[in-house]
Amino acid sequence: MTEDTDEADAERDVRSRIEEGTDRAIEEFDERLIDVLSWVLDTETRARIYVYLRANPERTSEEVADGTGLYPSTIREALAELHDDGVLTREKREHEGTGNNPYEYSAIAPSELVSDIVEDVQSELNAVVNLDAYLSDEKEETTEPITITVSEPDDDVEDGDSPE
């Protein structure tokens, strides 16, 4: 073997390990994101649907089932619940010809999703902070030291840049 061949093999090995590490990191991030959204949206199924529809808006229940790999009946039930909860919007799909015009679903923005739960989370955190006051015999009036504010992302910050 020549020295050039050994270097090329070593370079391919390094690239392969980097790609595997990157793939693993992305997969772990995706799973952590699903875990957080499962907490926010109550189930993993609902979280997977939300993520799919953020990436692929205006999809029918059949398209969501195909895209997520979940059972169509599970998808239809979860879509109805998510729509009732205000997490999804839906519009009739317009097409020419006869037949049924199915609904197209889209997910609300993450900032809207978070805004809907902030008050509940803030209240629960303040209850924990005030636990000692609640447990004491004094039953003094508690304070609410925790305030959570949700704001829209800064449109002026480009990908990869950090806000100043």
ZAMARGU-4260 file (C-alpha; in steps of 0.2 Angstrom, whole numbers, plus 5000, padded with zeros to 4 digits):
<rodrens>
0) 5000/5000/5000 | 5006/5018/4997 | 5006/5032/5009 | 4992/5041/4999 | 4981/5026/5000
5) 4983/5025/5019 | 4979/5044/5020 | 4964/5043/5010 | 4958/5028/5020 | 4961/5038/5036
10) 4952/5053/5030 | 4937/5042/5025 | 4937/5034/5042 | 4937/5051/5050 | 4923/5058/5039
15) 4913/5042/5043 | 4915/5044/5061 | 4910/5063/5060 | 4895/5059/5050 | 4889/5045/5062
20) 4892/5057/5077 | 4882/5071/5068 | 4867/5059/5064 | 4867/5052/5082 | 4867/5070/5089
25) 4853/5075/5077 | 4843/5060/5082 | 4845/5063/5101 | 4840/5081/5098 | 4825/5076/5089
30) 4820/5064/5103 | 4823/5077/5116 | 4812/5089/5107 | 4798/5076/5105 | 4800/5072/5124
35) 4797/5091/5128 | 4783/5093/5116 | 4775/5077/5123 | 4774/5085/5140 | 4767/5101/5132
40) 4755/5092/5121 | 4751/5077/5132 | 4756/5063/5121 | 4771/5058/5110 | 4758/5055/5096
45) 4752/5073/5097 | 4770/5079/5098 | 4775/5070/5082 | 4760/5076/5073 | 4764/5094/5078
50) 4783/5093/5073 | 4777/5085/5056 | 4765/5099/5052 | 4777/5112/5057 | 4789/5105/5044
55) 4775/5101/5032 | 4760/5113/5033 | 4743/5111/5024 | 4743/5092/5025 | 4728/5080/5025
60) 4726/5067/5038 | 4731/5054/5026 | 4747/5063/5022 | 4751/5065/5040 | 4749/5047/5043
65) 4760/5043/5028 | 4773/5056/5034 | 4773/5050/5052 | 4771/5032/5050 | 4757/5032/5063
70) 4740/5023/5060 | 4727/5033/5051 | 4714/5031/5064 | 4726/5037/5078 | 4730/5052/5067
75) 4712/5057/5064 | 4708/5056/5082 | 4723/5066/5087 | 4721/5079/5073 | 4703/5082/5079
80) 4709/5084/5097 | 4723/5096/5092 | 4712/5106/5082 | 4699/5107/5096 | 4714/5113/5108
85) 4719/5127/5096 | 4736/5119/5092 | 4731/5116/5073 | 4722/5126/5060 | 4712/5117/5047
90) 4705/5123/5030 | 4696/5113/5016 | 4707/5108/5002 | 4702/5115/4986 | 4702/5104/4971
95) 4693/5103/4955 | 4680/5089/4952 | 4668/5080/4962 | 4671/5071/4978 | 4675/5075/4996
100) 4687/5090/4999 | 4697/5084/5014 | 4704/5096/5028 | 4722/5102/5027 | 4730/5105/5044
105) 4744/5116/5049 | 4752/5119/5066 | 4752/5135/5076 | 4769/5144/5079 | 4779/5137/5093
110) 4778/5154/5102 | 4759/5153/5101 | 4760/5135/5108 | 4771/5141/5122 | 4761/5156/5126
115) 4746/5145/5129 | 4754/5136/5143 | 4765/5149/5151 | 4752/5154/5164 | 4750/5136/5170
120) 4769/5133/5171 | 4771/5150/5180 | 4758/5146/5193 | 4765/5129/5196 | 4782/5136/5199
125) 4776/5149/5210 | 4767/5136/5221 | 4784/5127/5223 | 4793/5143/5227 | 4780/5146/5240
130) 4779/5129/5247 | 4786/5133/5264 | 4773/5147/5267 | 4760/5135/5262 | 4766/5122/5274
135) 4768/5133/5289 | 4754/5137/5301 | 4755/5155/5297 | 4747/5153/5280 | 4754/5170/5275
140) 4750/5178/5259 | 4762/5171/5246 | 4771/5181/5233 | 4773/5176/5215 | 4792/5179/5212
145) 4792/5170/5195 | 4786/5178/5179 | 4788/5170/5162 | 4788/5181/5147 | 4787/5174/5129
150) 4792/5185/5115 | 4794/5182/5096 | 4811/5178/5089 | 4821/5193/5084 | 4819/5193/5065
155) 4835/5203/5063 | 4846/5189/5070 | 4852/5178/5056 | 4855/5160/5057 | 4871/5156/5067
160) 4872/5174/5074 | 4869/5177/5092 | 4858/5192/5098 | 4868/5207/5105
</rodrens>
